[in-house]
């Protein structure tokens, strides 16, 4: 069975470095963050060995945040072969993948190609969620437009995720409506 480790539920493993706002976003959501090696300054490349080792050493069922493409702030992305290695470790460790897809289409110039890691993980049947921003690639930066995608394993999981999302979202929209009409 796949799923988030209940003991590690409040933690997310993030790349070092990552977008500066990831840490406060996760903190404000009640999550602790810890880092995995990502960027190798000596050659401005990906530290794939360190990354894989850190992800392997994380407790089973850890939430692992990955940039799907155009890693922010480095711009360094894994190759397709490296993504396969990452997916293999994630699968072996029963981790849960959290994809940040903020720059789809900016890495290669092709939004379909830039979504390849997310599709690869989905094709492998790995549990994941993907945060997809349209702010930059659609020129809507000031509007914060995007989507949150969950890949569920079965109809029962769809119901559970739907229920929890409604609990989270309902107060936000109710509060927004109240603010608009007061």
Secondary structure as a PSIPRED ss2 file (coil, helix, strand):
# PSIPRED VFORMAT (PSIPRED V4.0)

   1 X C   1.000  0.000  0.000
   2 X C   1.000  0.000  0.000
   3 X C   1.000  0.000  0.000
   4 X C   1.000  0.000  0.000
   5 X C   1.000  0.000  0.000
   6 X H   0.000  1.000  0.000
   7 X H   0.000  1.000  0.000
   8 X H   0.000  1.000  0.000
   9 X C   1.000  0.000  0.000
  10 X C   1.000  0.000  0.000
  11 X E   0.000  0.000  1.000
  12 X E   0.000  0.000  1.000
  13 X E   0.000  0.000  1.000
  14 X E   0.000  0.000  1.000
  15 X E   0.000  0.000  1.000
  16 X E   0.000  0.000  1.000
  17 X C   1.000  0.000  0.000
  18 X C   1.000  0.000  0.000
  19 X C   1.000  0.000  0.000
  20 X H   0.000  1.000  0.000
  21 X H   0.000  1.000  0.000
  22 X H   0.000  1.000  0.000
  23 X H   0.000  1.000  0.000
  24 X H   0.000  1.000  0.000
  25 X H   0.000  1.000  0.000
  26 X H   0.000  1.000  0.000
  27 X H   0.000  1.000  0.000
  28 X H   0.000  1.000  0.000
  29 X C   1.000  0.000  0.000
  30 X C   1.000  0.000  0.000
  31 X C   1.000  0.000  0.000
  32 X E   0.000  0.000  1.000
  33 X E   0.000  0.000  1.000
  34 X E   0.000  0.000  1.000
  35 X E   0.000  0.000  1.000
  36 X E   0.000  0.000  1.000
  37 X E   0.000  0.000  1.000
  38 X C   1.000  0.000  0.000
  39 X E   0.000  0.000  1.000
  40 X E   0.000  0.000  1.000
  41 X C   1.000  0.000  0.000
  42 X C   1.000  0.000  0.000
  43 X C   1.000  0.000  0.000
  44 X C   1.000  0.000  0.000
  45 X E   0.000  0.000  1.000
  46 X E   0.000  0.000  1.000
  47 X C   1.000  0.000  0.000
  48 X H   0.000  1.000  0.000
  49 X H   0.000  1.000  0.000
  50 X H   0.000  1.000  0.000
  51 X H   0.000  1.000  0.000
  52 X H   0.000  1.000  0.000
  53 X H   0.000  1.000  0.000
  54 X H   0.000  1.000  0.000
  55 X H   0.000  1.000  0.000
  56 X H   0.000  1.000  0.000
  57 X H   0.000  1.000  0.000
  58 X C   1.000  0.000  0.000
  59 X C   1.000  0.000  0.000
  60 X C   1.000  0.000  0.000
  61 X C   1.000  0.000  0.000
  62 X C   1.000  0.000  0.000
  63 X E   0.000  0.000  1.000
  64 X E   0.000  0.000  1.000
  65 X E   0.000  0.000  1.000
  66 X E   0.000  0.000  1.000
  67 X E   0.000  0.000  1.000
  68 X C   1.000  0.000  0.000
  69 X C   1.000  0.000  0.000
  70 X C   1.000  0.000  0.000
  71 X C   1.000  0.000  0.000
  72 X C   1.000  0.000  0.000
  73 X C   1.000  0.000  0.000
  74 X C   1.000  0.000  0.000
  75 X C   1.000  0.000  0.000
  76 X C   1.000  0.000  0.000
  77 X C   1.000  0.000  0.000
  78 X C   1.000  0.000  0.000
  79 X C   1.000  0.000  0.000
  80 X H   0.000  1.000  0.000
  81 X H   0.000  1.000  0.000
  82 X H   0.000  1.000  0.000
  83 X H   0.000  1.000  0.000
  84 X H   0.000  1.000  0.000
  85 X H   0.000  1.000  0.000
  86 X H   0.000  1.000  0.000
  87 X H   0.000  1.000  0.000
  88 X H   0.000  1.000  0.000
  89 X H   0.000  1.000  0.000
  90 X H   0.000  1.000  0.000
  91 X H   0.000  1.000  0.000
  92 X H   0.000  1.000  0.000
  93 X C   1.000  0.000  0.000
  94 X C   1.000  0.000  0.000
  95 X C   1.000  0.000  0.000
  96 X E   0.000  0.000  1.000
  97 X E   0.000  0.000  1.000
  98 X E   0.000  0.000  1.000
  99 X E   0.000  0.000  1.000
 100 X E   0.000  0.000  1.000
 101 X E   0.000  0.000  1.000
 102 X C   1.000  0.000  0.000
 103 X C   1.000  0.000  0.000
 104 X C   1.000  0.000  0.000
 105 X C   1.000  0.000  0.000
 106 X C   1.000  0.000  0.000
 107 X C   1.000  0.000  0.000
 108 X C   1.000  0.000  0.000
 109 X C   1.000  0.000  0.000
 110 X C   1.000  0.000  0.000
 111 X H   0.000  1.000  0.000
 112 X H   0.000  1.000  0.000
 113 X H   0.000  1.000  0.000
 114 X H   0.000  1.000  0.000
 115 X C   1.000  0.000  0.000
 116 X H   0.000  1.000  0.000
 117 X H   0.000  1.000  0.000
 118 X H   0.000  1.000  0.000
 119 X H   0.000  1.000  0.000
 120 X H   0.000  1.000  0.000
 121 X H   0.000  1.000  0.000
 122 X H   0.000  1.000  0.000
 123 X H   0.000  1.000  0.000
 124 X C   1.000  0.000  0.000
 125 X C   1.000  0.000  0.000
 126 X C   1.000  0.000  0.000
 127 X C   1.000  0.000  0.000
 128 X E   0.000  0.000  1.000
 129 X E   0.000  0.000  1.000
 130 X E   0.000  0.000  1.000
 131 X E   0.000  0.000  1.000
 132 X E   0.000  0.000  1.000
 133 X E   0.000  0.000  1.000
 134 X C   1.000  0.000  0.000
 135 X C   1.000  0.000  0.000
 136 X C   1.000  0.000  0.000
 137 X C   1.000  0.000  0.000
 138 X C   1.000  0.000  0.000
 139 X C   1.000  0.000  0.000
 140 X C   1.000  0.000  0.000
 141 X H   0.000  1.000  0.000
 142 X H   0.000  1.000  0.000
 143 X H   0.000  1.000  0.000
 144 X C   1.000  0.000  0.000
 145 X C   1.000  0.000  0.000
 146 X E   0.000  0.000  1.000
 147 X E   0.000  0.000  1.000
 148 X E   0.000  0.000  1.000
 149 X E   0.000  0.000  1.000
 150 X E   0.000  0.000  1.000
 151 X E   0.000  0.000  1.000
 152 X C   1.000  0.000  0.000
 153 X C   1.000  0.000  0.000
 154 X C   1.000  0.000  0.000
 155 X H   0.000  1.000  0.000
 156 X H   0.000  1.000  0.000
 157 X H   0.000  1.000  0.000
 158 X H   0.000  1.000  0.000
 159 X H   0.000  1.000  0.000
 160 X H   0.000  1.000  0.000
 161 X H   0.000  1.000  0.000
 162 X H   0.000  1.000  0.000
 163 X H   0.000  1.000  0.000
 164 X H   0.000  1.000  0.000
 165 X H   0.000  1.000  0.000
 166 X H   0.000  1.000  0.000
 167 X H   0.000  1.000  0.000
 168 X H   0.000  1.000  0.000
 169 X H   0.000  1.000  0.000
 170 X H   0.000  1.000  0.000
 171 X H   0.000  1.000  0.000
 172 X H   0.000  1.000  0.000
 173 X H   0.000  1.000  0.000
 174 X H   0.000  1.000  0.000
 175 X H   0.000  1.000  0.000
 176 X H   0.000  1.000  0.000
 177 X H   0.000  1.000  0.000
 178 X H   0.000  1.000  0.000
 179 X H   0.000  1.000  0.000
 180 X H   0.000  1.000  0.000
 181 X C   1.000  0.000  0.000
 182 X C   1.000  0.000  0.000
